[in-house]
Amino acid sequence: MTDLLAEYAARRPKSLALFERARRSLAGAVGHDLRYALPAPIYIERGQGGRKRDIDGNEYVDFLMGNGALLLGHADPEVVEAIARAASLGTHFGNDHPLHIEWAELVQTLIPCAERVRFTNSGTEATLLAIRIARAATGRSRLLRFAGHFHGWHDDVVHGFHPPFDADGSLGVPPHVREGLVTIPDGNLNLVDETLAANPDIAAVILEPSGASWGRVPIDVEWLRGVREATARRGVLLIFDEVVTGFRFSAGGAQKLYGVTPDLCCLAKVMAGGMPGGAVAGREAVMRVFDMTGDPHHDRHQRVVHFGTFNAAPPSAAAGIAVLRRVADGTAIAAANDAAARLRSAWDDVLERRGIAGYVYGSASTYHVYFETDPGRVREANRRSDLHTTEAGRLKGMSGRLIARYQLRMRSAGVDNMSSTGGVTCAAHSPADVEAATIAFEQTVIALRDEGLVLPLA
Ligand SMILES: Cc1ncc(COP(=O)(O)O)c(C=O)c1O
């Protein structure tokens, strides 16, 4: 073992032991691919505000924040109280209940396209359902998606988010699924237009309005506007996947921030306040596909079927309502944005001061770090800004070894990120949290430079 691995392991004996047990009980040893780490994942015991503590007593400034679900931070007292109150009356009835309606009304008030709302249990279920709705409403079947954009793990969307984008996304997806998919790079409006013209069987265009992977690959808002116009012109439905951006980029999501209203949007994460939950929200005329009319033929053959034992269960609805009320007044988003802006600026200063080829960027309460590891580009660049790119393959193509070492070193120094080299902030992150994280970032990039994994500016 290297010194780093040995030190990491020495400070986490309980985590190592738990990982051994997990290897014998959990398929793949973890519950989510991104949690896998060597020599062992971190196992968390508790979180409060912007920090969390593992079972070995190590504390982390947390920028994973429940995979982006916790805009208010860990164990927010109002959210915990709302969940406890709802759970004490019964965790689940299988019937609808008043909190369900109140939750939908809040979503309706905040999200521009949300004339109607249908709840699911996760973001993956939300994109699955949105695609079904779009197919039902248009009578067409194919889906246009963009290389690099992430929409969950179900068959229809698992190809195309991780480079190389033309390779299969997972084993186990039937070959015919590819026939239903058209995947192109984002950012080129002519290409969108040509693709829609050449494929009249496209039901919907789905995209992350932040750009791929919550803005890791930024997009131009003018392009978003163009896609809105191009889809409207051809009767193709536009689906915004706002699973990350909803209630984070603004109280009304990216659609409100950028002034571009889709036909349907997918919501989850912040919407459910750290509990399981998701939703599709959309135009009433489209969401009518669920309506029952009482006509047996219509109700059996001419509507979209949707079940889900735990859809909008009371504790999720209660947590969601508590968070959305705080989102609505703007203060939570402003505080989280402020923490991210401070972090991006401080970390970018670190790279500048240390002369490392790379940059820190992001919107709202997100950050991403890009390290330029192509010696040709660093040599040609005379200013750091010359390194800037919007190429999905490059921004999502940093080496697996660099990312693993970055994450390991950041965790060793007391910071947990969301995925790759990026993360999200919450309203509870204090200036002291950002300062502590900046010290960890500086130690990390110096060590990565010494290892030769990141490059000095030529
Ligand atoms: C943009 C986007 N869509 C969909 C999903 C899937 O959501 P879930 O993990 O709740 O299934 C995610 C999850 O990270 C996401 O980031």
Ligand as a Chemical Component Dictionary entry (heavy atoms), coordinates in Angstrom:
data_LIG
# 
_chem_comp.id                   LIG 
_chem_comp.type                 NON-POLYMER 
_chem_comp.pdbx_formal_charge   0 
_chem_comp.three_letter_code    LIG 
# 
loop_
_chem_comp_atom.comp_id 
_chem_comp_atom.atom_id 
_chem_comp_atom.alt_atom_id 
_chem_comp_atom.type_symbol 
_chem_comp_atom.charge 
_chem_comp_atom.model_Cartn_x 
_chem_comp_atom.model_Cartn_y 
_chem_comp_atom.model_Cartn_z 
_chem_comp_atom.pdbx_ordinal 
LIG C1 C1 C 0 -30.179 14.959 -14.023 1  
LIG C2 C2 C 0 -30.555 13.681 -13.342 2  
LIG N1 N1 N 0 -31.605 12.979 -13.785 3  
LIG C3 C3 C 0 -32.022 11.848 -13.197 4  
LIG C4 C4 C 0 -31.349 11.352 -12.100 5  
LIG C5 C5 C 0 -31.807 10.086 -11.457 6  
LIG O1 O1 O 0 -32.389 10.372 -10.223 7  
LIG P1 P1 P 0 -32.459 9.247  -9.080  8  
LIG O2 O2 O 0 -31.063 9.028  -8.618  9  
LIG O3 O3 O 0 -33.356 9.863  -8.038  10 
LIG O4 O4 O 0 -33.051 8.038  -9.688  11 
LIG C6 C6 C 0 -30.245 12.027 -11.602 12 
LIG C7 C7 C 0 -29.499 11.502 -10.437 13 
LIG O5 O5 O 0 -28.425 11.924 -10.097 14 
LIG C8 C8 C 0 -29.824 13.227 -12.235 15 
LIG O6 O6 O 0 -28.740 13.892 -11.816 16 
# 
loop_
_chem_comp_bond.comp_id 
_chem_comp_bond.atom_id_1 
_chem_comp_bond.atom_id_2 
_chem_comp_bond.value_order 
_chem_comp_bond.pdbx_ordinal 
LIG C1 C2 SING 1  
LIG C2 N1 SING 2  
LIG C2 C8 DOUB 3  
LIG N1 C3 DOUB 4  
LIG C3 C4 SING 5  
LIG C4 C5 SING 6  
LIG C4 C6 DOUB 7  
LIG C5 O1 SING 8  
LIG O1 P1 SING 9  
LIG P1 O2 DOUB 10 
LIG P1 O3 SING 11 
LIG P1 O4 SING 12 
LIG C6 C7 SING 13 
LIG C6 C8 SING 14 
LIG C7 O5 DOUB 15 
LIG C8 O6 SING 16 
# 
